[in-house]
Amino acid sequence: MSETQPGGANRRRVALWVLKILGTGAGVAYVALRVDLGEVEGAIARVSPLAVAAACAITAVNLVLGAVRWRVLLAAYGAPRPPRLARLVHAYFVGFFYNTYLPGGVGGDVVRGVVTRAAFAVEGATAASATTASMAVVLVERVLGLSGLLLVVSGTYLVRPLPGTEGVLPFSAALLLAALAGVTLLAMGRRLAPRLPSRLRTIAAALPAIERPLPFGAALAMSLVTQALIALTGWVLMASITAGRVTLGDALVLVPLAMAAAYFPFSVGGSGVREAAFVELGTRALGMSEGDALAASLLLWVTQLAIGGAGGILQLAAPLERDGR
């Protein structure tokens, strides 16, 4: 049994990566067959350098706000030794670098959880339990980001439903319920620990509980702001490409929907799927040309690469210490 389990797990991982690569390949093929690359080059050439700089600045501000949300969540979970906000901002930028440049999109979250485990390092707590608690808060912070995205998607759909997106509302509702269930299970981990198998009991017993509901609600509200800022980033780029024809209201509808497509599980970080969604939604709902829509998606991705690269440079210049404060 012990020899066959690792082999089975490896096969499942390989199968999952094959599906991810196939999903991304399908999205790329769809875009490549539909869009004239010469038109894309022309659209990118029309973008103002000031618009690109503004998009990068908004993305950087959004990461800072994400670090503030993380700090608020630590307060909600009663972290006895929360790190300084400057350290959380540092860790957030470095984590964004790893999430952007490494496959899987979770390497940065692991880094963030490990380097801030001192937040839960109190007398009598083991290093493993402190790490588990800090990782749980990082996971919840990511889930709240997804929840904010789904709430924006649902809200914009109710206000301005787009053609061909009739299944968005029930799908968003189902994912929101799943996110709520996950956060609830994490919060109840200590209570459930005695009933769990021994392998999971130790982990569950180390999970933090929500001690202050008000900061937790504030963190969720901040997630709406972060998603609105992503839409603002997309609007800055699309408005520059289309000479102002795409409005901020248009971007608040299109960008969250396209970014939600990036969570498609059978793709590598949403690549290909996100671009296909931008092309489909941009042309059908906003009357954009296919080249303009693809250029907007690629430039939004380049913006993330640029800020992620800045996080990598920050890590080289001032490496994070595992238990620093």
C-alpha positions as CSV (number, residue, x, y, z in Angstrom):
1,M,0.0,0.0,0.0
2,S,2.8,2.5,0.9
3,E,4.5,1.8,-2.4
4,T,1.4,2.2,-4.6
5,Q,0.1,5.4,-2.9
6,P,3.0,7.6,-4.0
7,G,2.8,6.3,-7.5
8,G,-0.9,6.9,-7.7
9,A,-0.4,10.5,-6.3
10,N,2.3,11.1,-8.9
11,R,0.0,9.9,-11.7
12,R,-2.8,12.2,-10.5
13,R,-0.4,15.2,-10.5
14,V,0.8,14.4,-14.0
15,A,-2.7,14.0,-15.2
16,L,-3.7,17.3,-13.6
17,W,-0.8,19.1,-15.3
18,V,-1.6,17.5,-18.6
19,L,-5.2,18.8,-18.3
20,K,-3.9,22.3,-17.3
21,I,-1.5,22.4,-20.3
22,L,-4.3,21.2,-22.6
23,G,-6.7,23.8,-21.2
24,T,-4.2,26.6,-21.7
25,G,-3.3,25.3,-25.2
26,A,-7.0,25.3,-26.1
27,G,-7.3,28.9,-25.1
28,V,-4.2,30.0,-26.9
29,A,-5.3,28.1,-30.0
30,Y,-8.7,29.8,-29.9
31,V,-7.1,33.2,-29.7
32,A,-4.5,32.5,-32.3
33,L,-7.0,31.2,-34.8
34,R,-9.4,34.1,-34.2
35,V,-7.2,37.2,-33.8
36,D,-5.0,38.9,-36.3
37,L,-1.6,39.4,-34.6
38,G,-0.9,42.4,-36.7
39,E,-4.0,44.0,-35.3
40,V,-2.8,43.3,-31.8
41,E,0.6,44.9,-32.5
42,G,-1.2,48.0,-33.8
43,A,-3.4,48.2,-30.7
44,I,-0.4,47.9,-28.3
45,A,1.5,50.6,-30.3
46,R,-1.4,53.0,-29.6
47,V,-1.2,52.6,-25.9
48,S,0.2,55.6,-24.1
49,P,3.3,55.0,-21.9
50,L,1.5,57.1,-19.3
51,A,-1.4,54.6,-19.3
52,V,1.0,51.7,-18.8
53,A,2.7,53.6,-15.9
54,A,-0.7,54.3,-14.4
55,A,-1.7,50.7,-14.6
56,C,1.5,49.6,-12.9
57,A,1.0,52.2,-10.2
58,I,-2.6,51.0,-9.5
59,T,-1.4,47.4,-9.4
60,A,1.2,48.4,-6.8
61,V,-1.3,50.3,-4.7
62,N,-3.6,47.2,-4.9
63,L,-0.8,45.0,-3.4
64,V,-0.4,47.5,-0.6
65,L,-4.1,47.4,0.1
66,G,-3.9,43.6,0.0
67,A,-1.2,43.7,2.7
68,V,-3.5,46.0,4.8
69,R,-6.3,43.4,4.4
70,W,-3.9,40.7,5.6
71,R,-3.0,42.8,8.6
72,V,-6.7,43.3,9.4
73,L,-7.3,39.5,9.1
74,L,-4.5,38.8,11.5
75,A,-6.3,41.1,14.0
76,A,-9.6,39.3,13.3
77,Y,-7.9,36.0,14.1
78,G,-6.4,37.4,17.2
79,A,-2.7,37.0,16.2
80,P,-0.8,37.9,19.4
81,R,2.3,39.2,17.7
82,P,1.2,40.7,14.3
83,P,4.1,41.9,12.1
84,R,4.5,45.5,11.2
85,L,2.6,46.7,8.2
86,A,5.8,47.5,6.4
87,R,6.9,43.8,6.7
88,L,3.6,42.6,5.4
89,V,3.8,44.9,2.4
90,H,7.3,43.6,1.8
91,A,6.1,40.0,2.0
92,Y,3.1,40.7,-0.2
93,F,5.2,42.0,-3.0
94,V,7.7,39.1,-2.7
95,G,4.8,36.6,-2.6
96,F,3.3,38.2,-5.7
97,F,6.6,37.7,-7.5
98,Y,6.5,33.9,-6.7
99,N,2.8,33.6,-7.5
100,T,3.3,35.4,-10.9
101,Y,6.5,33.7,-12.1
102,L,6.2,30.1,-10.6
103,P,3.8,27.5,-11.8
104,G,0.8,26.8,-9.6
105,G,0.3,30.4,-8.4
106,V,0.6,29.4,-4.7
107,G,4.4,29.5,-4.0
108,G,4.1,33.1,-2.8
109,D,1.4,32.2,-0.4
110,V,3.6,29.5,1.2
111,V,6.4,32.1,1.5
112,R,4.0,34.6,3.1
113,G,2.8,32.0,5.6
114,V,6.3,30.8,6.6
115,V,7.9,34.3,7.0
116,T,5.1,35.6,9.2
117,R,4.6,32.6,11.5
118,A,6.0,34.6,14.3
119,A,2.6,36.3,14.5
120,F,1.3,33.2,16.2
121,A,4.6,32.2,18.0
122,V,3.5,32.4,21.6
123,E,4.8,30.6,24.7
124,G,3.9,26.9,24.4
125,A,3.2,27.0,20.7
126,T,5.4,24.8,18.4
127,A,6.9,26.1,15.2
128,A,4.6,23.8,13.3
129,S,1.4,25.1,14.9
130,A,2.5,28.7,14.4
131,T,3.2,28.0,10.8
132,T,-0.2,26.3,10.4
133,A,-2.0,29.2,11.9
134,S,-0.2,31.8,9.7
135,M,-0.8,29.7,6.6
136,A,-4.5,29.5,7.4
137,V,-4.8,33.3,7.6
138,V,-3.0,33.6,4.2
139,L,-5.4,31.0,2.7
140,V,-8.4,32.9,4.1
141,E,-6.9,36.2,2.7
142,R,-6.8,34.6,-0.8
143,V,-10.3,33.2,-0.4
144,L,-11.6,36.6,0.5
145,G,-10.0,38.0,-2.6
146,L,-11.8,35.4,-4.7
147,S,-15.0,36.1,-2.8
148,G,-14.7,39.8,-3.6
149,L,-14.2,39.0,-7.2
150,L,-17.3,36.8,-7.3
151,L,-19.3,39.5,-5.5
152,V,-18.3,42.1,-8.1
153,V,-19.0,39.6,-10.9
154,S,-22.5,38.9,-9.5
155,G,-23.2,42.6,-8.8
156,T,-22.2,43.7,-12.3
157,Y,-24.2,40.9,-13.9
158,L,-27.3,42.0,-12.0
159,V,-26.8,45.6,-13.1
160,R,-25.7,44.9,-16.7
161,P,-25.9,41.3,-17.8
162,L,-23.7,40.5,-20.8
163,P,-24.9,38.4,-23.8
164,G,-23.8,34.8,-23.4
165,T,-23.2,34.9,-19.7
166,E,-26.5,33.6,-18.4
167,G,-24.8,31.0,-16.2
168,V,-22.6,33.5,-14.4
169,L,-24.9,34.2,-11.5
170,P,-25.6,30.6,-10.3
171,F,-21.9,29.7,-10.9
172,S,-20.8,32.7,-8.8
173,A,-23.3,31.8,-6.0
174,A,-22.0,28.2,-5.9
175,L,-18.4,29.3,-5.6
176,L,-19.3,31.9,-2.9
177,L,-21.0,29.2,-0.9
178,A,-17.9,26.9,-1.3
179,A,-15.7,29.8,-0.2
180,L,-17.9,30.4,2.8
181,A,-17.9,26.7,3.7
182,G,-14.1,26.7,3.5
183,V,-13.6,29.7,5.8
184,T,-16.2,28.3,8.2
185,L,-14.4,24.9,8.4
186,L,-11.1,26.7,9.1
187,A,-12.6,28.8,11.8
188,M,-14.1,25.6,13.4
189,G,-10.9,23.6,13.1
190,R,-10.2,23.5,16.8
191,R,-13.7,22.3,17.6
192,L,-13.6,19.7,15.0
193,A,-10.1,18.5,15.8
194,P,-11.1,15.8,18.4
195,R,-13.4,14.1,15.8
196,L,-10.8,14.0,13.1
197,P,-8.3,11.2,12.3
198,S,-5.0,11.6,14.1
199,R,-3.2,12.7,10.9
200,L,-5.5,15.8,10.6
201,R,-6.1,16.3,14.3
202,T,-2.8,18.1,15.0
203,I,-3.3,20.4,12.0
204,A,-6.9,21.3,12.9
205,A,-6.0,21.9,16.5
206,A,-3.5,24.6,15.4
207,L,-6.0,26.5,13.2
208,P,-6.9,29.9,14.4
209,A,-10.5,30.9,15.2
210,I,-12.1,34.2,14.3
211,E,-12.0,36.2,17.5
212,R,-13.1,39.6,16.1
213,P,-15.9,39.4,13.5
214,L,-15.8,43.2,12.7
215,P,-12.2,43.2,11.3
216,F,-13.1,40.1,9.4
217,G,-16.0,41.9,7.7
218,A,-13.8,44.9,7.0
219,A,-11.3,42.5,5.3
220,L,-14.1,41.2,3.0
221,A,-15.2,44.8,2.2
222,M,-11.6,45.6,1.3
223,S,-11.7,42.7,-1.2
224,L,-14.4,44.5,-3.1
225,V,-12.1,47.5,-3.3
226,T,-9.1,45.4,-4.5
227,Q,-11.2,43.9,-7.3
228,A,-12.5,47.3,-8.3
229,L,-8.9,48.5,-8.6
230,I,-8.2,45.6,-10.9
231,A,-11.1,46.7,-13.1
232,L,-9.7,50.3,-12.9
233,T,-6.3,49.0,-14.2
234,G,-8.0,47.3,-17.1
235,W,-10.0,50.4,-17.9
236,V,-6.9,52.6,-18.0
237,L,-5.4,50.2,-20.6
238,M,-8.6,49.7,-22.6
239,A,-9.4,53.4,-22.7
240,S,-6.0,54.1,-24.1
241,I,-6.3,51.4,-26.7
242,T,-9.8,52.5,-27.9
243,A,-9.3,56.3,-27.5
244,G,-11.8,56.5,-24.7
245,R,-14.6,54.4,-26.2
246,V,-14.5,51.9,-23.4
247,T,-15.8,53.5,-20.2
248,L,-15.1,52.7,-16.6
249,G,-18.5,51.2,-16.3
250,D,-17.7,48.9,-19.2
251,A,-14.5,47.8,-17.5
252,L,-16.3,47.1,-14.2
253,V,-18.4,44.6,-16.2
254,L,-15.8,43.0,-18.4
255,V,-12.6,42.8,-16.4
256,P,-14.0,41.0,-13.3
257,L,-15.7,38.4,-15.6
258,A,-12.5,37.9,-17.6
259,M,-10.4,37.6,-14.5
260,A,-12.9,35.1,-13.0
261,A,-12.2,33.0,-16.1
262,A,-8.6,32.9,-15.0
263,Y,-9.6,30.7,-12.1
264,F,-10.6,27.9,-14.5
265,P,-8.9,24.9,-12.9
266,F,-7.7,23.3,-16.1
267,S,-5.2,26.0,-17.1
268,V,-1.8,27.2,-16.1
269,G,-2.5,30.2,-14.0
270,G,-5.5,31.1,-16.2
271,S,-3.2,31.7,-19.2
272,G,-5.0,31.3,-22.5
273,V,-8.4,31.1,-20.8
274,R,-8.2,34.7,-19.6
275,E,-7.2,36.0,-23.0
276,A,-10.0,34.0,-24.7
277,A,-12.5,35.5,-22.2
278,F,-11.3,39.0,-22.9
279,V,-11.6,38.5,-26.7
280,E,-15.1,36.9,-26.4
281,L,-16.5,39.4,-23.9
282,G,-14.8,42.4,-25.4
283,T,-16.1,41.8,-28.9
284,R,-19.5,40.6,-28.0
285,A,-20.5,43.0,-25.2
286,L,-18.4,46.1,-25.8
287,G,-18.0,46.1,-29.6
288,M,-14.2,46.1,-29.3
289,S,-12.1,44.7,-32.1
290,E,-10.6,41.3,-31.4
291,G,-7.1,42.7,-31.6
292,D,-7.9,45.5,-29.1
293,A,-9.5,43.0,-26.7
294,L,-6.5,40.7,-26.8
295,A,-4.0,43.6,-26.5
296,A,-5.9,44.8,-23.3
297,S,-5.6,41.3,-21.8
298,L,-1.9,41.0,-22.7
299,L,-1.1,44.4,-21.3
300,L,-2.9,43.7,-18.1
301,W,-0.8,40.5,-17.8
302,V,2.4,42.5,-18.6
303,T,1.5,44.9,-15.8
304,Q,1.3,42.0,-13.4
305,L,4.7,40.7,-14.6
306,A,6.2,44.2,-14.1
307,I,5.0,44.5,-10.5
308,G,5.8,40.9,-9.8
309,G,9.3,41.5,-11.2
310,A,9.6,44.4,-8.8
311,G,8.8,42.0,-6.0
312,G,11.6,39.8,-7.1
313,I,14.1,42.7,-7.2
314,L,12.9,43.6,-3.7
315,Q,13.6,40.1,-2.5
316,L,17.1,40.2,-3.9
317,A,17.8,43.6,-2.4
318,A,16.3,42.9,1.0
319,P,15.6,39.1,1.5
320,L,12.8,38.2,3.8
321,E,13.9,36.6,7.0
322,R,11.9,33.6,8.0
323,D,11.0,34.8,11.5
324,G,11.8,38.5,11.2
325,R,9.4,41.1,12.5
